[in-house]
């Protein structure tokens, strides 16, 4: 397990990698929200 430069952590074992960096968590949250997020920037 190691700290990610942008915050959060990344863990690795043979055959697996878990990315809990702030960037990865934000990307996943936005992906789950789908089109709802786009409406935040629409007039």
C-alpha positions in Angstrom: 0.0 0.0 0.0 1.3 3.5 -0.8 0.1 7.0 -0.8 -1.0 8.5 -4.1 0.6 11.8 -5.1 -2.8 13.5 -5.5 -4.2 12.1 -2.2 -5.6 8.7 -1.2 -3.9 5.3 -1.5 -3.1 2.6 -4.0 -2.7 -1.0 -2.9 -1.0 -3.8 -4.9 -0.7 -7.5 -4.5 0.2 -10.0 -7.3 -2.6 -10.0 -9.8 -4.6 -7.2 -8.1 -4.5 -3.4 -7.8 -6.9 -1.2 -5.8 -6.9 2.5 -6.6 -8.5 4.6 -3.9 -6.9 7.8 -5.0 -9.0 10.9 -4.8 -9.0 11.2 -8.6 -10.2 7.6 -9.1 -12.9 8.0 -6.4 -14.1 11.2 -8.1 -14.1 9.6 -11.5 -16.2 6.7 -10.2 -18.7 9.0 -8.5 -19.2 11.0 -11.7 -19.5 7.9 -13.8 -22.3 6.6 -11.5 -24.2 9.9 -11.7 -24.1 9.8 -15.5 -26.2 12.4 -17.3 -27.3 14.0 -14.0 -23.9 15.7 -13.7 -24.2 17.3 -17.1 -27.3 19.1 -16.0 -25.4 21.0 -13.4 -23.7 23.0 -16.2 -26.7 23.4 -18.5 -28.6 26.7 -18.5 
